[in-house]
Amino acid sequence: MSAKDYYEKDFYKELGVVKTASGDEIKKAYRKLARDLHPDKNPGNKQAEERFKAVSEAYDVLSDPAKRKEYDEARNLMASGAFRGFGGGAGPGAGGGTGGFDMSDLFRNASQGGADGGLGGFGDLFGGLFNRGGGTGPGTGRVRAQKGADLETEVRIGFADAVNGVTVPLGLTERATCPTCHGIGAKPGTAPRECPVCHGSGLTTRNQGSFAFSEPCANCHGTGSIIDDPCPTCHGERTVLQTRRLTTRIPAGVSDGQRIKLAGKGEPGAGGGPNGDLYVVVHVSGHELFGRNGDNLTLTVPVTFPELALGTTLTVPTLSGSVSLRVPAGTGNGRKFRVKGAGVTRKGVTGDLIVTVEVAVPQKLSSEAKAALEEFAKAQTADPREAITRALRSRDGAAAGSSS
């Protein structure tokens, strides 16, 4: 990336976050934007594609603490004019004389990988930001080894697959080296030529008041080379959008919203650097019967009042079959029973199945059922609300005593 790119682009604004945003806030903002702007979700939408690239570029810088620090320092220094007055300040002839400070020296150090000339390490700072290492020849700036950008994708799986684990296919849309020109940008059989304006450096110098300012060459857009006959595939961009297919194993016991890291499956690194990582966000569909609480599965079983009162044996399902569950006589509504080892297995530990019994109250009764319930009610001698009845009687007795 060129000096002008970093000077003019506001990566924080691109992601919609403040400059003091935390790493988690930056990640959250990027994930939402990347999901909404992803080319697979917006086929043929060039505007969305460009925004997707811009958002990815911003996240690549701001998600890396080292890159973010360099970006902030360079942007602050360049925007504030902090270089004015180095070696004598503004004055007649200061722009090119021995008393002025020529910023071309600064950027030349960054682009050529030479000594920083006593600038306190600014050559290393800007060299790291602009991805320009020691050149091996005109227009062939060698990119410093950098880790590739991390990628993120999403996958939805079924409830049982989340419990048992499953292998899923993934499709990633990403930028990759053009297969036709192999990243040169020129039509096969041709080659870029050295830019006649900047002579392959990618930078030009202009005087502004008391100092000289180096900026990307407008003739070659900072690349140092001119492509007269662009590659028909990438049109001189050197990279193309492509879909990469791969499969991955979702481990047993994964939970909804969990992020799985696939090391080295992100974008290729630059200058021989390592690949980035791929993060897979797993969404788990709900189940018609079961719920989940950590490593335990939950199940609510409707029962009748006689079953709780008299006791019964229930056959309840599990994810792998069924089990018999003995409900003793006099069981209260809402009681929970534990079926050991019928839950989720994760990292060698298996949870349980928690079964809750709930009385199903019929909405309609036949005449026979209604008569039977009435007879049952008459036969009841125990007061189910004994404590409440006792409290009411005590209150009524106290009220009667005070009135007399």
Secondary structure, DSSP 8 states (H G I E B T S, - for coil): --HHHHHH--HHHHHT--TT--HHHHHHHHHHHHHHH-TTTSTT-HHHHHHHHHHHHHHHHHTSHHHHHHHHHHHHHHHHTTTTTTTS-S-TTTTTSTTSEEHHHHHHHHHH----TTSTTHHHHHHHHTT----SSTT------B----EEEEEEE-HHHHHH-EEEEEEEEEEEE-TTTTTS-B-TT---EE-TTTTTSSEEEEEETTEEEEEE-TTTTTSSEE-SSB-TTTTTSSEEEEEEEEEEEE-TT--TT-EEEETT-SS--BTT-----EEEEEEE---SS-EEETTEEEEEEEE-HHHHHH-EEEEEEETTEEEEEEE-TT--TT-EEEETT-S-EETTEE--EEEEEEE---S---HHHHHHHHHHHHH--S-TTHHHHHHHHHHHHHHHHHH-
